[in-house]
Amino acid sequence: MASISFAPYKLWQDILPWKFQQQGAQFGLFNVNIGQTAHPEIEDAILDEVGSYGKQIGRIGDVLQILLRHVTLDDLSAREKDAIEVLAGQLAAVRQVKRGFGRGAA
């Protein structure tokens, strides 16, 4: 039996809000406003030359894990310790997803 698909194989949509305005179009039933920037050209340059938001956040997470290994956490409240454990769990999940795509810990 043949398989029928009404969606393209790969879906892609630019999520930068200043580009939406330049295009003057709505791309779906729901619009997400993630804010404006006074200097979209700087934001574009950072994304192009430094790295995506995900890459930047990933590097921050890597550094946080290093710092957490070198500080004493004994004086933290249960709530504070829980927040760190949740973050550690998310960072571990990201590493697992990357491994699934053959990206290792990069």
Phi, psi and omega in degrees: 000133182286145178265132180247133178229134179261000179248150176294160181298315179242133177252138179217137177212131177288130182253009179281120189297327181290336177283330175300313182296322180294327181278334178065032183226158173255137186254003180189185179284336182240138175249137178247121179262110180257018174100172179244161173234144180288339184226076182299333179293326177291316179301315177300316181297319179297315179296322181285319189262332183259305180158162179295166177302319180298318179294318179296316179294322178299318179293322176298317178298319178300315180293320178300319179297319178297312181298320181296331178288343186247010178239156178273127183251010185298328186273004181282150175286167178300321180295319179294317177298320179298318179299320179293320179296321178296315178299315179300321178295319178295318179296322177295321179295321177298315179299321180294317178298316179300317178299322179298335178260011179072024183262356180059217180263017182293000000 
